[in-house]
């Protein structure tokens, strides 16, 4: 899987599968999806380390943009030739 696919799957497991299983009181499913979430996080971090096209959003003053304790990182080859 490429980086985008990994991120989308991780997001779906985190925001859909785990809450849905928790809402249905399926404890085993919640635990299973949490273990999958940890594996996907590891895969994503390994892919990020190898990624050549990472960019961070910056504020007008040049500081890294951090909102709600999150740093915004973009993955794109759009600026590869610039």
N, CA, C and O atoms as a CHARMM CRD file, in Angstrom:
* protein
*
  328
    1    1 UNK  N      0.84800  -1.18600   0.00000 PROA 1      0.00000
    2    1 UNK  CA     0.00000   0.00000   0.00000 PROA 1      0.00000
    3    1 UNK  C      0.88600   1.23900   0.00000 PROA 1      0.00000
    4    1 UNK  O      1.97200   1.24200   0.58100 PROA 1      0.00000
    5    2 UNK  N      0.41200   2.28300  -0.65500 PROA 2      0.00000
    6    2 UNK  CA     1.17600   3.51800  -0.61600 PROA 2      0.00000
    7    2 UNK  C      0.77400   4.32600   0.62100 PROA 2      0.00000
    8    2 UNK  O     -0.11100   3.92600   1.37800 PROA 2      0.00000
    9    3 UNK  N      1.42900   5.45200   0.81000 PROA 3      0.00000
   10    3 UNK  CA     1.21900   6.26700   2.01200 PROA 3      0.00000
   11    3 UNK  C     -0.23800   6.70500   2.16300 PROA 3      0.00000
   12    3 UNK  O     -0.80800   6.60500   3.25000 PROA 3      0.00000
   13    4 UNK  N     -0.83300   7.18200   1.09200 PROA 4      0.00000
   14    4 UNK  CA    -2.20400   7.67500   1.16100 PROA 4      0.00000
   15    4 UNK  C     -3.16700   6.55200   1.54500 PROA 4      0.00000
   16    4 UNK  O     -4.06100   6.76000   2.36700 PROA 4      0.00000
   17    5 UNK  N     -2.99800   5.38600   0.96800 PROA 5      0.00000
   18    5 UNK  CA    -3.85200   4.24400   1.30900 PROA 5      0.00000
   19    5 UNK  C     -3.70400   3.87500   2.77900 PROA 5      0.00000
   20    5 UNK  O     -4.69900   3.60300   3.45100 PROA 5      0.00000
   21    6 UNK  N     -2.48500   3.86200   3.28000 PROA 6      0.00000
   22    6 UNK  CA    -2.24200   3.55100   4.69900 PROA 6      0.00000
   23    6 UNK  C     -2.91900   4.57100   5.60500 PROA 6      0.00000
   24    6 UNK  O     -3.55000   4.21000   6.59900 PROA 6      0.00000
   25    7 UNK  N     -2.78200   5.86000   5.25400 PROA 7      0.00000
   26    7 UNK  CA    -3.39300   6.90900   6.06500 PROA 7      0.00000
   27    7 UNK  C     -4.91500   6.82100   6.04500 PROA 7      0.00000
   28    7 UNK  O     -5.56400   7.01200   7.07400 PROA 7      0.00000
   29    8 UNK  N     -5.48100   6.53500   4.88400 PROA 8      0.00000
   30    8 UNK  CA    -6.93400   6.41500   4.78800 PROA 8      0.00000
   31    8 UNK  C     -7.44500   5.21700   5.59500 PROA 8      0.00000
   32    8 UNK  O     -8.45800   5.31700   6.28600 PROA 8      0.00000
   33    9 UNK  N     -6.74700   4.09900   5.50300 PROA 9      0.00000
   34    9 UNK  CA    -7.14300   2.91800   6.26000 PROA 9      0.00000
   35    9 UNK  C     -7.00800   3.17000   7.76100 PROA 9      0.00000
   36    9 UNK  O     -7.89300   2.80300   8.53400 PROA 9      0.00000
   37   10 UNK  N     -5.92100   3.78500   8.16900 PROA 10     0.00000
   38   10 UNK  CA    -5.72900   4.11300   9.58600 PROA 10     0.00000
   39   10 UNK  C     -6.84500   5.02200  10.07800 PROA 10     0.00000
   40   10 UNK  O     -7.39700   4.80500  11.15700 PROA 10     0.00000
   41   11 UNK  N     -7.17700   6.03100   9.29600 PROA 11     0.00000
   42   11 UNK  CA    -8.25700   6.94400   9.67100 PROA 11     0.00000
   43   11 UNK  C     -9.58000   6.19600   9.79800 PROA 11     0.00000
   44   11 UNK  O    -10.33900   6.43100  10.73900 PROA 11     0.00000
   45   12 UNK  N     -9.85600   5.30900   8.86600 PROA 12     0.00000
   46   12 UNK  CA   -11.11400   4.56900   8.88800 PROA 12     0.00000
   47   12 UNK  C    -11.19600   3.63500  10.09700 PROA 12     0.00000
   48   12 UNK  O    -12.24200   3.54100  10.74000 PROA 12     0.00000
   49   13 UNK  N    -10.10800   2.95600  10.40400 PROA 13     0.00000
   50   13 UNK  CA   -10.08800   2.07400  11.58400 PROA 13     0.00000
   51   13 UNK  C    -10.32400   2.89000  12.84500 PROA 13     0.00000
   52   13 UNK  O    -11.09400   2.49300  13.71900 PROA 13     0.00000
   53   14 UNK  N     -9.64800   4.04500  12.93200 PROA 14     0.00000
   54   14 UNK  CA    -9.72100   4.88700  14.12900 PROA 14     0.00000
   55   14 UNK  C    -11.07800   5.57100  14.29700 PROA 14     0.00000
   56   14 UNK  O    -11.61200   5.64100  15.40400 PROA 14     0.00000
   57   15 UNK  N    -11.62800   6.07100  13.19400 PROA 15     0.00000
   58   15 UNK  CA   -12.85400   6.87700  13.30900 PROA 15     0.00000
   59   15 UNK  C    -14.14800   6.10900  13.04800 PROA 15     0.00000
   60   15 UNK  O    -15.22900   6.57400  13.40900 PROA 15     0.00000
   61   16 UNK  N    -14.04300   4.94400  12.42700 PROA 16     0.00000
   62   16 UNK  CA   -15.25700   4.18600  12.09800 PROA 16     0.00000
   63   16 UNK  C    -15.33200   2.83000  12.80000 PROA 16     0.00000
   64   16 UNK  O    -16.28200   2.55900  13.53500 PROA 16     0.00000
   65   17 UNK  N    -14.33300   1.98600  12.57100 PROA 17     0.00000
   66   17 UNK  CA   -14.39200   0.61700  13.09900 PROA 17     0.00000
   67   17 UNK  C    -14.37700   0.56900  14.62500 PROA 17     0.00000
   68   17 UNK  O    -15.22300  -0.08900  15.23200 PROA 17     0.00000
   69   18 UNK  N    -13.42700   1.25700  15.24500 PROA 18     0.00000
   70   18 UNK  CA   -13.31800   1.20200  16.71400 PROA 18     0.00000
   71   18 UNK  C    -14.55700   1.80300  17.38300 PROA 18     0.00000
   72   18 UNK  O    -15.14100   1.15900  18.25400 PROA 18     0.00000
   73   19 UNK  N    -14.98300   3.03100  17.00200 PROA 19     0.00000
   74   19 UNK  CA   -16.18700   3.57700  17.64200 PROA 19     0.00000
   75   19 UNK  C    -17.44200   2.72500  17.40100 PROA 19     0.00000
   76   19 UNK  O    -18.27500   2.57500  18.29500 PROA 19     0.00000
   77   20 UNK  N    -17.57000   2.17400  16.19800 PROA 20     0.00000
   78   20 UNK  CA   -18.73800   1.34600  15.89800 PROA 20     0.00000
   79   20 UNK  C    -18.76000   0.08800  16.77000 PROA 20     0.00000
   80   20 UNK  O    -19.79700  -0.27200  17.32800 PROA 20     0.00000
   81   21 UNK  N    -17.62300  -0.56500  16.87900 PROA 21     0.00000
   82   21 UNK  CA   -17.54300  -1.76500  17.71900 PROA 21     0.00000
   83   21 UNK  C    -17.79200  -1.42000  19.18100 PROA 21     0.00000
   84   21 UNK  O    -18.45200  -2.17300  19.89700 PROA 21     0.00000
   85   22 UNK  N    -17.26400  -0.27800  19.62500 PROA 22     0.00000
   86   22 UNK  CA   -17.46700   0.14400  21.02400 PROA 22     0.00000
   87   22 UNK  C    -18.94400   0.43800  21.28600 PROA 22     0.00000
   88   22 UNK  O    -19.48400   0.07000  22.33000 PROA 22     0.00000
   89   23 UNK  N    -19.58200   1.09500  20.33900 PROA 23     0.00000
   90   23 UNK  CA   -20.99700   1.43200  20.48100 PROA 23     0.00000
   91   23 UNK  C    -21.86300   0.17000  20.56200 PROA 23     0.00000
   92   23 UNK  O    -22.89600   0.16300  21.23100 PROA 23     0.00000
   93   24 UNK  N    -21.44000  -0.88500  19.88400 PROA 24     0.00000
   94   24 UNK  CA   -22.18000  -2.14700  19.89100 PROA 24     0.00000
   95   24 UNK  C    -21.72100  -3.07400  21.02400 PROA 24     0.00000
   96   24 UNK  O    -22.14900  -4.22500  21.10700 PROA 24     0.00000
   97   25 UNK  N    -20.84400  -2.55600  21.89500 PROA 25     0.00000
   98   25 UNK  CA   -20.31500  -3.32100  23.02900 PROA 25     0.00000
   99   25 UNK  C    -19.62000  -4.60900  22.60800 PROA 25     0.00000
  100   25 UNK  O    -19.69800  -5.61900  23.30700 PROA 25     0.00000
  101   26 UNK  N    -18.94200  -4.57100  21.47000 PROA 26     0.00000
  102   26 UNK  CA   -18.18100  -5.72200  20.97800 PROA 26     0.00000
  103   26 UNK  C    -16.72800  -5.55700  21.41800 PROA 26     0.00000
  104   26 UNK  O    -15.88000  -5.07000  20.67000 PROA 26     0.00000
  105   27 UNK  N    -16.47100  -5.97600  22.64600 PROA 27     0.00000
  106   27 UNK  CA   -15.16700  -5.76600  23.27500 PROA 27     0.00000
  107   27 UNK  C    -14.04000  -6.42500  22.48600 PROA 27     0.00000
  108   27 UNK  O    -12.98100  -5.82400  22.30100 PROA 27     0.00000
  109   28 UNK  N    -14.25100  -7.63500  22.02700 PROA 28     0.00000
  110   28 UNK  CA   -13.20800  -8.33100  21.26200 PROA 28     0.00000
  111   28 UNK  C    -12.89600  -7.59800  19.96300 PROA 28     0.00000
  112   28 UNK  O    -11.73500  -7.50500  19.56300 PROA 28     0.00000
  113   29 UNK  N    -13.92200  -7.08300  19.30800 PROA 29     0.00000
  114   29 UNK  CA   -13.70600  -6.33500  18.07200 PROA 29     0.00000
  115   29 UNK  C    -12.93100  -5.04400  18.33100 PROA 29     0.00000
  116   29 UNK  O    -12.03800  -4.68000  17.56500 PROA 29     0.00000
  117   30 UNK  N    -13.28300  -4.35900  19.41900 PROA 30     0.00000
  118   30 UNK  CA   -12.56300  -3.12700  19.77600 PROA 30     0.00000
  119   30 UNK  C    -11.08700  -3.43200  19.98300 PROA 30     0.00000
  120   30 UNK  O    -10.23000  -2.72100  19.45900 PROA 30     0.00000
  121   31 UNK  N    -10.78300  -4.46600  20.73100 PROA 31     0.00000
  122   31 UNK  CA    -9.39300  -4.83800  20.99100 PROA 31     0.00000
  123   31 UNK  C     -8.67300  -5.21900  19.70300 PROA 31     0.00000
  124   31 UNK  O     -7.51500  -4.85900  19.49500 PROA 31     0.00000
  125   32 UNK  N     -9.36900  -5.94600  18.84800 PROA 32     0.00000
  126   32 UNK  CA    -8.76600  -6.34000  17.57200 PROA 32     0.00000
  127   32 UNK  C     -8.44300  -5.10000  16.73700 PROA 32     0.00000
  128   32 UNK  O     -7.32700  -4.97200  16.23300 PROA 32     0.00000
  129   33 UNK  N     -9.39500  -4.19600  16.58600 PROA 33     0.00000
  130   33 UNK  CA    -9.16800  -3.00300  15.76900 PROA 33     0.00000
  131   33 UNK  C     -8.10700  -2.09000  16.38600 PROA 33     0.00000
  132   33 UNK  O     -7.37600  -1.41400  15.66300 PROA 33     0.00000
  133   34 UNK  N     -8.02200  -2.06900  17.71000 PROA 34     0.00000
  134   34 UNK  CA    -6.94900  -1.29300  18.34600 PROA 34     0.00000
  135   34 UNK  C     -5.58300  -1.89500  18.03100 PROA 34     0.00000
  136   34 UNK  O     -4.60800  -1.16300  17.86100 PROA 34     0.00000
  137   35 UNK  N     -5.50600  -3.21800  17.95400 PROA 35     0.00000
  138   35 UNK  CA    -4.22500  -3.84500  17.59100 PROA 35     0.00000
  139   35 UNK  C     -3.88700  -3.55400  16.13200 PROA 35     0.00000
  140   35 UNK  O     -2.72300  -3.33900  15.79300 PROA 35     0.00000
  141   36 UNK  N     -4.89900  -3.54800  15.27000 PROA 36     0.00000
  142   36 UNK  CA    -4.69100  -3.19500  13.86400 PROA 36     0.00000
  143   36 UNK  C     -4.24700  -1.73400  13.76000 PROA 36     0.00000
  144   36 UNK  O     -3.36800  -1.39700  12.96700 PROA 36     0.00000
  145   37 UNK  N     -4.86300  -0.87700  14.56700 PROA 37     0.00000
  146   37 UNK  CA    -4.50900   0.54600  14.58100 PROA 37     0.00000
  147   37 UNK  C     -3.03000   0.73400  14.92300 PROA 37     0.00000
  148   37 UNK  O     -2.34500   1.53200  14.28300 PROA 37     0.00000
  149   38 UNK  N     -2.54100   0.01400  15.91500 PROA 38     0.00000
  150   38 UNK  CA    -1.12700   0.12400  16.30200 PROA 38     0.00000
  151   38 UNK  C     -0.19800  -0.32300  15.17300 PROA 38     0.00000
  152   38 UNK  O      0.83800   0.29600  14.92900 PROA 38     0.00000
  153   39 UNK  N     -0.57300  -1.38700  14.49700 PROA 39     0.00000
  154   39 UNK  CA     0.23500  -1.88500  13.37200 PROA 39     0.00000
  155   39 UNK  C      0.25300  -0.85200  12.24800 PROA 39     0.00000
  156   39 UNK  O      1.30500  -0.55800  11.68000 PROA 39     0.00000
  157   40 UNK  N     -0.91100  -0.31000  11.93600 PROA 40     0.00000
  158   40 UNK  CA    -0.98200   0.68800  10.87200 PROA 40     0.00000
  159   40 UNK  C     -0.19700   1.95000  11.22300 PROA 40     0.00000
  160   40 UNK  O      0.42500   2.55600  10.35000 PROA 40     0.00000
  161   41 UNK  N     -0.22400   2.34900  12.49700 PROA 41     0.00000
  162   41 UNK  CA     0.56100   3.51400  12.91800 PROA 41     0.00000
  163   41 UNK  C      2.04500   3.26600  12.67100 PROA 41     0.00000
  164   41 UNK  O      2.75600   4.15100  12.19300 PROA 41     0.00000
  165   42 UNK  N      2.49900   2.09200  12.99000 PROA 42     0.00000
  166   42 UNK  CA     3.90500   1.73300  12.77200 PROA 42     0.00000
  167   42 UNK  C      4.24700   1.76000  11.28700 PROA 42     0.00000
  168   42 UNK  O      5.29400   2.27500  10.89700 PROA 42     0.00000
  169   43 UNK  N      3.37300   1.21000  10.46900 PROA 43     0.00000
  170   43 UNK  CA     3.59600   1.21000   9.01700 PROA 43     0.00000
  171   43 UNK  C      3.66000   2.64600   8.49500 PROA 43     0.00000
  172   43 UNK  O      4.53800   2.98300   7.70000 PROA 43     0.00000
  173   44 UNK  N      2.73600   3.48300   8.94100 PROA 44     0.00000
  174   44 UNK  CA     2.71300   4.87700   8.49300 PROA 44     0.00000
  175   44 UNK  C      3.99300   5.59300   8.89600 PROA 44     0.00000
  176   44 UNK  O      4.57900   6.29900   8.07500 PROA 44     0.00000
  177   45 UNK  N      4.44300   5.43300  10.13600 PROA 45     0.00000
  178   45 UNK  CA     5.67500   6.10700  10.57300 PROA 45     0.00000
  179   45 UNK  C      6.88100   5.63400   9.77200 PROA 45     0.00000
  180   45 UNK  O      7.75300   6.43400   9.43300 PROA 45     0.00000
  181   46 UNK  N      6.93800   4.34700   9.46800 PROA 46     0.00000
  182   46 UNK  CA     8.06000   3.85200   8.65100 PROA 46     0.00000
  183   46 UNK  C      8.01200   4.45100   7.24700 PROA 46     0.00000
  184   46 UNK  O      9.04900   4.78200   6.67200 PROA 46     0.00000
  185   47 UNK  N      6.81100   4.58800   6.70300 PROA 47     0.00000
  186   47 UNK  CA     6.67800   5.18300   5.37600 PROA 47     0.00000
  187   47 UNK  C      7.01800   6.67300   5.41400 PROA 47     0.00000
  188   47 UNK  O      7.63300   7.19200   4.48200 PROA 47     0.00000
  189   48 UNK  N      6.62700   7.35500   6.47400 PROA 48     0.00000
  190   48 UNK  CA     6.93400   8.78600   6.60500 PROA 48     0.00000
  191   48 UNK  C      8.44100   9.00600   6.63100 PROA 48     0.00000
  192   48 UNK  O      8.94300   9.95000   6.02100 PROA 48     0.00000
  193   49 UNK  N      9.15900   8.14300   7.33100 PROA 49     0.00000
  194   49 UNK  CA    10.61500   8.27700   7.40700 PROA 49     0.00000
  195   49 UNK  C     11.26800   8.19700   6.03200 PROA 49     0.00000
  196   49 UNK  O     12.30800   8.81300   5.79800 PROA 49     0.00000
  197   50 UNK  N     10.66100   7.44400   5.13100 PROA 50     0.00000
  198   50 UNK  CA    11.22500   7.25600   3.79400 PROA 50     0.00000
  199   50 UNK  C     10.68800   8.26600   2.77100 PROA 50     0.00000
  200   50 UNK  O     11.21200   8.36600   1.66200 PROA 50     0.00000
  201   51 UNK  N      9.65300   9.00500   3.14300 PROA 51     0.00000
  202   51 UNK  CA     8.98200   9.90700   2.20200 PROA 51     0.00000
  203   51 UNK  C      9.86800  11.09200   1.83700 PROA 51     0.00000
  204   51 UNK  O     10.50300  11.69100   2.70500 PROA 51     0.00000
  205   52 UNK  N      9.90700  11.42500   0.56700 PROA 52     0.00000
  206   52 UNK  CA    10.73100  12.52900   0.07500 PROA 52     0.00000
  207   52 UNK  C      9.92800  13.81100  -0.11600 PROA 52     0.00000
  208   52 UNK  O     10.50800  14.88600  -0.27200 PROA 52     0.00000
  209   53 UNK  N      8.62200  13.71300  -0.10500 PROA 53     0.00000
  210   53 UNK  CA     7.78000  14.86200  -0.43000 PROA 53     0.00000
  211   53 UNK  C      6.89000  15.26500   0.74600 PROA 53     0.00000
  212   53 UNK  O      5.66600  15.29500   0.61600 PROA 53     0.00000
  213   54 UNK  N      7.49400  15.57300   1.88400 PROA 54     0.00000
  214   54 UNK  CA     6.74700  16.02300   3.05200 PROA 54     0.00000
  215   54 UNK  C      6.91000  17.52700   3.21600 PROA 54     0.00000
  216   54 UNK  O      8.01500  18.05900   3.10800 PROA 54     0.00000
  217   55 UNK  N      5.82000  18.19200   3.47100 PROA 55     0.00000
  218   55 UNK  CA     5.84600  19.63800   3.68500 PROA 55     0.00000
  219   55 UNK  C      4.97700  19.95000   4.89400 PROA 55     0.00000
  220   55 UNK  O      3.95200  19.30500   5.11300 PROA 55     0.00000
  221   56 UNK  N      5.38900  20.94000   5.67700 PROA 56     0.00000
  222   56 UNK  CA     4.58200  21.36600   6.81600 PROA 56     0.00000
  223   56 UNK  C      3.92700  22.69800   6.49000 PROA 56     0.00000
  224   56 UNK  O      4.49400  23.52600   5.77700 PROA 56     0.00000
  225   57 UNK  N      2.73800  22.89300   7.01400 PROA 57     0.00000
  226   57 UNK  CA     2.05400  24.18300   6.85900 PROA 57     0.00000
  227   57 UNK  C      2.71200  25.16500   7.81000 PROA 57     0.00000
  228   57 UNK  O      3.08200  24.80700   8.92800 PROA 57     0.00000
  229   58 UNK  N      2.85500  26.39800   7.36500 PROA 58     0.00000
  230   58 UNK  CA     3.44800  27.41800   8.22600 PROA 58     0.00000
  231   58 UNK  C      2.50800  28.60700   8.35800 PROA 58     0.00000
  232   58 UNK  O      1.69400  28.88700   7.47700 PROA 58     0.00000
  233   59 UNK  N      2.64500  29.29000   9.47700 PROA 59     0.00000
  234   59 UNK  CA     1.87800  30.50600   9.73100 PROA 59     0.00000
  235   59 UNK  C      2.51100  31.65500   8.95200 PROA 59     0.00000
  236   59 UNK  O      3.59400  31.50600   8.38600 PROA 59     0.00000
  237   60 UNK  N      1.83900  32.79300   8.92600 PROA 60     0.00000
  238   60 UNK  CA     2.35300  33.96700   8.22100 PROA 60     0.00000
  239   60 UNK  C      3.69600  34.43200   8.79500 PROA 60     0.00000
  240   60 UNK  O      4.50300  35.02700   8.08100 PROA 60     0.00000
  241   61 UNK  N      3.93500  34.16000  10.09200 PROA 61     0.00000
  242   61 UNK  CA     5.19700  34.57800  10.71900 PROA 61     0.00000
  243   61 UNK  C      6.32200  33.56200  10.51300 PROA 61     0.00000
  244   61 UNK  O      7.42300  33.74300  11.03400 PROA 61     0.00000
  245   62 UNK  N      6.04700  32.48300   9.74900 PROA 62     0.00000
  246   62 UNK  CA     7.07800  31.49900   9.44100 PROA 62     0.00000
  247   62 UNK  C      7.15300  30.33200  10.42000 PROA 62     0.00000
  248   62 UNK  O      7.92100  29.39600  10.19900 PROA 62     0.00000
  249   63 UNK  N      6.37300  30.37100  11.49200 PROA 63     0.00000
  250   63 UNK  CA     6.37300  29.27400  12.46400 PROA 63     0.00000
  251   63 UNK  C      5.49400  28.13200  11.95000 PROA 63     0.00000
  252   63 UNK  O      4.53400  28.35200  11.21100 PROA 63     0.00000
  253   64 UNK  N      5.84300  26.91100  12.35600 PROA 64     0.00000
  254   64 UNK  CA     5.05400  25.74600  11.95800 PROA 64     0.00000
  255   64 UNK  C      3.63500  25.88000  12.49500 PROA 64     0.00000
  256   64 UNK  O      3.43600  26.22600  13.66000 PROA 64     0.00000
  257   65 UNK  N      2.64800  25.60400  11.64100 PROA 65     0.00000
  258   65 UNK  CA     1.24600  25.70300  12.03400 PROA 65     0.00000
  259   65 UNK  C      0.87400  24.52000  12.92400 PROA 65     0.00000
  260   65 UNK  O      1.01700  23.36100  12.53300 PROA 65     0.00000
  261   66 UNK  N      0.40100  24.83000  14.11500 PROA 66     0.00000
  262   66 UNK  CA    -0.07800  23.80000  15.03700 PROA 66     0.00000
  263   66 UNK  C     -1.44900  24.24200  15.52600 PROA 66     0.00000
  264   66 UNK  O     -1.57800  25.30000  16.14200 PROA 66     0.00000
  265   67 UNK  N     -2.45300  23.45500  15.26200 PROA 67     0.00000
  266   67 UNK  CA    -3.82900  23.72500  15.67600 PROA 67     0.00000
  267   67 UNK  C     -4.35500  22.49200  16.39600 PROA 67     0.00000
  268   67 UNK  O     -4.17800  21.37000  15.92200 PROA 67     0.00000
  269   68 UNK  N     -4.99600  22.69600  17.53000 PROA 68     0.00000
  270   68 UNK  CA    -5.55000  21.58100  18.31100 PROA 68     0.00000
  271   68 UNK  C     -4.48700  20.51600  18.58300 PROA 68     0.00000
  272   68 UNK  O     -4.76600  19.32000  18.51000 PROA 68     0.00000
  273   69 UNK  N     -3.27200  20.95900  18.89700 PROA 69     0.00000
  274   69 UNK  CA    -2.14300  20.07400  19.19400 PROA 69     0.00000
  275   69 UNK  C     -1.75000  19.18200  18.01200 PROA 69     0.00000
  276   69 UNK  O     -1.15600  18.12100  18.20400 PROA 69     0.00000
  277   70 UNK  N     -2.08100  19.61300  16.79100 PROA 70     0.00000
  278   70 UNK  CA    -1.73000  18.84700  15.59600 PROA 70     0.00000
  279   70 UNK  C     -0.87000  19.69500  14.66500 PROA 70     0.00000
  280   70 UNK  O     -1.16400  20.86600  14.42200 PROA 70     0.00000
  281   71 UNK  N      0.19000  19.09200  14.15100 PROA 71     0.00000
  282   71 UNK  CA     1.00200  19.74200  13.14200 PROA 71     0.00000
  283   71 UNK  C      0.50800  19.23400  11.79300 PROA 71     0.00000
  284   71 UNK  O      0.32400  18.03200  11.60200 PROA 71     0.00000
  285   72 UNK  N      0.30100  20.14100  10.88000 PROA 72     0.00000
  286   72 UNK  CA    -0.22300  19.77500   9.57500 PROA 72     0.00000
  287   72 UNK  C      0.92600  19.44000   8.62600 PROA 72     0.00000
  288   72 UNK  O      1.80300  20.26400   8.36900 PROA 72     0.00000
  289   73 UNK  N      0.89900  18.22000   8.11600 PROA 73     0.00000
  290   73 UNK  CA     1.93200  17.73600   7.20200 PROA 73     0.00000
  291   73 UNK  C      1.26300  17.33500   5.90200 PROA 73     0.00000
  292   73 UNK  O      0.25600  16.62700   5.89700 PROA 73     0.00000
  293   74 UNK  N      1.83800  17.79700   4.79700 PROA 74     0.00000
  294   74 UNK  CA     1.31200  17.48300   3.47600 PROA 74     0.00000
  295   74 UNK  C      2.25700  16.52000   2.78000 PROA 74     0.00000
  296   74 UNK  O      3.47800  16.64300   2.87800 PROA 74     0.00000
  297   75 UNK  N      1.68600  15.57900   2.09000 PROA 75     0.00000
  298   75 UNK  CA     2.47800  14.61600   1.32100 PROA 75     0.00000
  299   75 UNK  C      2.09200  14.83400  -0.14100 PROA 75     0.00000
  300   75 UNK  O      0.96600  14.55400  -0.55100 PROA 75     0.00000
  301   76 UNK  N      3.04500  15.33600  -0.91200 PROA 76     0.00000
  302   76 UNK  CA     2.77100  15.61400  -2.31700 PROA 76     0.00000
  303   76 UNK  C      4.04400  15.68100  -3.12800 PROA 76     0.00000
  304   76 UNK  O      5.10200  16.04300  -2.61300 PROA 76     0.00000
  305   77 UNK  N      3.94200  15.33800  -4.37400 PROA 77     0.00000
  306   77 UNK  CA     5.08800  15.50100  -5.27700 PROA 77     0.00000
  307   77 UNK  C      4.87400  16.73100  -6.15400 PROA 77     0.00000
  308   77 UNK  O      5.61300  16.94700  -7.11400 PROA 77     0.00000
  309   78 UNK  N      3.87600  17.52900  -5.83100 PROA 78     0.00000
  310   78 UNK  CA     3.51100  18.70200  -6.61800 PROA 78     0.00000
  311   78 UNK  C      4.66800  19.68700  -6.77800 PROA 78     0.00000
  312   78 UNK  O      4.78900  20.33100  -7.82000 PROA 78     0.00000
  313   79 UNK  N      5.51500  19.81000  -5.76300 PROA 79     0.00000
  314   79 UNK  CA     6.60300  20.78800  -5.79000 PROA 79     0.00000
  315   79 UNK  C      7.95800  20.15200  -6.10200 PROA 79     0.00000
  316   79 UNK  O      9.00100  20.77700  -5.90800 PROA 79     0.00000
  317   80 UNK  N      7.94100  18.93900  -6.57400 PROA 80     0.00000
  318   80 UNK  CA     9.16800  18.18500  -6.80800 PROA 80     0.00000
  319   80 UNK  C     10.15400  18.91800  -7.72200 PROA 80     0.00000
  320   80 UNK  O     11.36100  18.86200  -7.48600 PROA 80     0.00000
  321   81 UNK  N      9.67600  19.58800  -8.73500 PROA 81     0.00000
  322   81 UNK  CA    10.57100  20.23100  -9.69500 PROA 81     0.00000
  323   81 UNK  C     10.82700  21.70300  -9.36400 PROA 81     0.00000
  324   81 UNK  O     11.47800  22.40200 -10.14000 PROA 81     0.00000
  325   82 UNK  N     10.32400  22.18000  -8.22400 PROA 82     0.00000
  326   82 UNK  CA    10.52700  23.58700  -7.82500 PROA 82     0.00000
  327   82 UNK  C     11.68400  23.70200  -6.84800 PROA 82     0.00000
  328   82 UNK  O     12.00700  24.80200  -6.40000 PROA 82     0.00000
